[in-house]
Amino acid sequence: TRGMLSNFLSMFLIEFGDFAKAREYADQAMALYRDIGAQHLQFFMHLHLSAIDLEITTLAPAIEARKKALDLCHAQFASDPSLNAIAEIYYGETLFEAGEIEGLAERLRGSLLRIDRMEGWNMLYLAGYETCLSLLIEDERFEAAVELCDHAGKMVTRRGMTQFSNQLLAMQLDLAVRAGARSEARRLA
């Protein structure tokens, strides 16, 4: 119970921007989860800690925390496609920020395709689709980027994810502008 309370306090403090205090509570939660061997909760704490690291330190600690989450997922939850997708997408997001992009678009796309019919979080889909789309655009693979946006659009419609649908329109506009598709860019704008 103390671990869960510390975890929730950490999440609320992240939302309110008090990252130093959020780190303190996140560390407490992680220590408590380790004491009782709650690996599923440790997985999510690695992700929370990485979010704090992204705000208050350099990128390296965030990559390390997300790598720990990925390793834990592969070791303990290999048969859970949702957790594996969460781990892959968030780890991939930090790799992209670090410029380590070799084969990353395909890994992210595979993760997104595996979970598009499962329960998911808007922020997870946003992180995955934005990162994957950025990689495809960077390589000027516009046809693959259009396919990815089409797939995201179908998933968003099927699941009624209105918040993500607005963000998807902005991503499609960015793609149209970068691909030089002026009439499509005007339509989307």
TIDREN-567279 format. One line per field, with one value per residue (C-alpha): residue number from 1; x, y, z; residue in three letters. Coordinates in Angstrom, 1 decimal, m for minus. Each point is the difference from the previous one (the first is absolute). Layout:
! residues N
i	(NUM	...)
u	(X	...)
v	(Y	...)
w	(Z	...)
aa	(ALA	...)
END
This chain:
! residues 189
i	(1	2	3	4	5	6	7	8	9	10	11	12	13	14	15	16	17	18	19	20	21	22	23	24	25	26	27	28	29	30	31	32	33	34	35	36	37	38	39	40	41	42	43	44	45	46	47	48	49	50	51	52	53	54	55	56	57	58	59	60	61	62	63	64	65	66	67	68	69	70	71	72	73	74	75	76	77	78	79	80	81	82	83	84	85	86	87	88	89	90	91	92	93	94	95	96	97	98	99	100	101	102	103	104	105	106	107	108	109	110	111	112	113	114	115	116	117	118	119	120	121	122	123	124	125	126	127	128	129	130	131	132	133	134	135	136	137	138	139	140	141	142	143	144	145	146	147	148	149	150	151	152	153	154	155	156	157	158	159	160	161	162	163	164	165	166	167	168	169	170	171	172	173	174	175	176	177	178	179	180	181	182	183	184	185	186	187	188	189)
u	(0.0	2.8	1.6	m3.2	m0.5	3.6	m0.6	m3.2	1.6	2.9	m2.4	m1.9	3.2	1.2	m3.2	0.5	3.6	1.6	2.6	2.3	m2.7	m1.4	3.4	0.0	m3.3	0.8	3.2	m2.0	m2.5	2.7	1.7	m3.2	m0.9	3.5	m0.4	m3.2	1.2	m2.9	1.6	m3.0	m0.1	3.8	m0.5	m2.3	2.3	2.8	m2.2	m1.0	3.6	0.9	m2.6	1.6	3.4	m1.1	m1.1	2.9	3.1	1.6	m1.4	2.4	m1.7	m3.4	1.3	1.5	m3.3	m2.0	2.5	m0.5	m3.7	0.5	2.4	m2.4	m2.9	1.9	1.1	m3.2	m2.9	1.1	m3.5	m1.8	m0.1	m1.4	2.8	2.6	m1.4	0.0	3.7	1.0	m1.8	1.3	3.5	m0.1	m1.1	3.2	2.2	m1.5	0.9	3.5	0.3	0.2	m2.4	1.3	m3.0	m2.1	m2.9	m0.7	0.2	m2.4	m2.4	0.0	m0.9	m2.7	m1.6	0.1	m1.9	m2.4	m3.0	1.0	m0.5	2.4	0.7	m0.3	3.5	1.4	m1.5	1.1	3.6	0.1	m1.6	1.8	3.4	m0.6	m1.4	3.0	2.4	m1.8	m0.1	3.7	0.7	m2.4	m2.0	m3.2	m2.1	0.7	m0.8	m3.3	m0.8	0.9	m2.3	m2.8	0.4	0.0	m3.1	m1.9	1.1	m1.0	m3.4	m0.7	0.9	m1.6	3.2	m1.0	3.0	2.4	m1.9	0.8	3.6	m0.1	m1.3	3.0	2.3	m1.6	0.4	3.7	0.4	m1.8	2.1	3.3	m1.0	m0.9	m3.7	m1.3	m3.7	m0.1	1.8	m2.6	m2.8	1.3	0.9)
v	(0.0	2.4	m0.8	0.8	3.2	1.1	m1.0	2.1	2.9	m0.2	0.0	3.0	1.9	m0.8	1.6	3.0	0.4	m0.6	m2.4	0.0	m1.0	m2.5	m1.6	m0.4	m1.8	m2.1	m1.2	m0.9	m1.9	m1.9	m1.0	m1.3	m1.9	m1.5	m1.1	m1.9	m1.3	1.8	m0.1	1.2	3.1	0.4	0.0	3.0	1.8	m0.2	1.8	2.6	0.5	0.4	2.8	1.8	m0.5	1.5	3.1	0.6	m1.8	m1.0	m2.5	m2.8	m0.8	m0.1	m2.5	m2.1	0.0	m0.9	m2.7	m1.5	0.0	m1.7	m2.6	m0.7	m0.4	m2.4	m2.1	m0.1	0.9	m1.3	m1.3	3.3	1.9	3.2	0.3	m0.9	2.7	2.6	m0.9	0.1	3.2	2.0	m1.4	0.8	3.5	0.7	m1.8	2.3	3.1	m1.4	m0.5	m3.8	m0.7	m3.1	m2.3	2.0	0.8	m3.6	m1.0	2.8	m0.8	m3.6	0.9	2.3	m2.6	m2.6	2.2	2.0	m2.2	m0.2	2.3	3.0	3.5	3.0	1.1	m3.4	0.1	3.6	m0.8	m3.0	1.5	3.4	m1.7	m2.5	2.7	2.2	m2.8	m0.7	3.7	0.4	m2.9	1.6	m3.2	2.0	m3.0	m2.0	3.1	0.4	m3.7	0.5	3.0	m1.9	m2.9	2.5	1.6	m3.3	m0.9	3.5	m0.3	m3.5	0.9	3.5	1.6	3.7	1.5	m2.0	0.6	3.7	m0.7	m2.4	2.8	2.1	m2.9	m0.4	3.7	m0.2	m2.9	1.7	3.1	m1.9	m2.2	3.1	m1.0	3.6	m0.7	m2.7	2.4	2.7	m2.4	m1.2	3.6)
w	(0.0	0.8	m3.3	m1.9	1.9	m0.8	m3.6	m0.3	1.7	m2.4	m3.0	1.3	0.7	m3.6	m1.3	2.2	m1.0	3.4	m1.4	3.0	2.4	m2.7	m0.1	3.8	0.1	m3.1	1.6	3.2	m2.1	m1.9	3.2	1.5	m3.2	0.0	3.6	m0.8	m3.4	m1.9	m3.4	m1.9	2.1	m0.4	m3.7	0.2	2.5	m2.5	m2.5	2.6	0.9	m3.6	m0.4	2.9	m1.4	m3.3	1.8	2.5	m1.3	m3.3	m2.4	1.1	3.4	m1.8	m2.6	2.8	1.9	m3.1	m0.8	3.4	m0.6	m3.3	1.4	2.9	m2.4	m2.2	3.0	2.0	m2.4	m3.4	m0.7	0.7	m3.4	1.6	2.5	m2.6	m2.3	2.8	0.7	m3.7	m0.8	3.0	m0.4	m3.7	0.7	2.0	m2.6	m2.6	2.2	0.3	m3.8	0.2	m2.8	m1.8	m0.5	2.5	m2.3	m0.8	3.7	1.0	m2.8	0.9	3.6	m1.1	m2.3	2.8	2.4	m2.1	1.0	3.7	2.8	m0.3	1.3	m2.3	1.1	m0.9	m3.5	m0.5	1.1	m2.3	m3.1	0.3	0.3	m2.7	m2.4	0.7	m0.9	m3.2	m1.0	0.8	m2.4	m2.5	0.0	m0.6	m1.4	3.2	2.1	m1.8	0.7	3.7	0.2	m1.7	2.5	2.9	m1.4	m0.2	3.6	1.3	m1.7	1.2	3.6	0.0	1.2	m0.7	1.8	m2.0	m3.3	0.3	0.5	m2.9	m2.3	1.0	m0.8	m3.4	m0.7	0.9	m2.3	m2.9	0.4	0.1	m3.0	m2.0	m0.4	0.0	m0.8	2.8	2.4	m0.8	0.5	3.4	1.1)
aa	(THR	ARG	GLY	MET	LEU	SER	ASN	PHE	LEU	SER	MET	PHE	LEU	ILE	GLU	PHE	GLY	ASP	PHE	ALA	LYS	ALA	ARG	GLU	TYR	ALA	ASP	GLN	ALA	MET	ALA	LEU	TYR	ARG	ASP	ILE	GLY	ALA	GLN	HIS	LEU	GLN	PHE	PHE	MET	HIS	LEU	HIS	LEU	SER	ALA	ILE	ASP	LEU	GLU	ILE	THR	THR	LEU	ALA	PRO	ALA	ILE	GLU	ALA	ARG	LYS	LYS	ALA	LEU	ASP	LEU	CYS	HIS	ALA	GLN	PHE	ALA	SER	ASP	PRO	SER	LEU	ASN	ALA	ILE	ALA	GLU	ILE	TYR	TYR	GLY	GLU	THR	LEU	PHE	GLU	ALA	GLY	GLU	ILE	GLU	GLY	LEU	ALA	GLU	ARG	LEU	ARG	GLY	SER	LEU	LEU	ARG	ILE	ASP	ARG	MET	GLU	GLY	TRP	ASN	MET	LEU	TYR	LEU	ALA	GLY	TYR	GLU	THR	CYS	LEU	SER	LEU	LEU	ILE	GLU	ASP	GLU	ARG	PHE	GLU	ALA	ALA	VAL	GLU	LEU	CYS	ASP	HIS	ALA	GLY	LYS	MET	VAL	THR	ARG	ARG	GLY	MET	THR	GLN	PHE	SER	ASN	GLN	LEU	LEU	ALA	MET	GLN	LEU	ASP	LEU	ALA	VAL	ARG	ALA	GLY	ALA	ARG	SER	GLU	ALA	ARG	ARG	LEU	ALA)
END
